[in-house]
Amino acid sequence: MDYSIEMDRYLKKYFGYDSFLLAQRDVIGSILQGNNTIAIFPTGGGKSICYQLPALIFPGTTIVISPLISLMKDQVDELIELNIPAAYISSALSDRQVMKTIYDMKKGKYKIIYIAPERFYSEDFLQALKDIHVPFVAVDEAHCISQWGHNFRPAYLKIKNLIEHMGSPILAAFTATA
């Protein structure tokens, strides 16, 4: 299926841009065609749109794995301002807030959910994933997989298990620091 017209329409409707930067169109097109994809763009090069736009087009809920709570919160705040249903789950939230977000996620309230890799250890979260359709998983700041995966953030080593748990959705990795 050719997604070109839909990509342009969503870019304008949700993000207010008339055209794509750099290789955004190629990366988004690859993801929409069902390909696992790696994107290395400079800081400020528009990586976020490369996973946010497909998340809007795909049915279901996209999971974004991000290492930084502040980054997750900032991106979710921006998406909400754009009327894109999004949330994040992190250790900065109370147990009650986490459970409410998981409940809303199961009800299909969000197009995009941001999580830290440590969320893979949560049985409640893993159980909730069985109740939703996850067509796409994006790994933001993907350089953390190799920089921190074996030492500082061992949860990054569980990404493969999470992908399999969700039925092997499309996977894309994004970084400026490869």
Helices and strands as residue ranges (DSSP letters): H 4-10, I 11-15, H 24-32, E 37-40, H 47-57, E 62-65, H 69-81, E 86-89, H 95-106, E 112-115, G 117-121, H 123-129, E 136-139, H 143-148, G 154-158, H 159-165, E 170-175
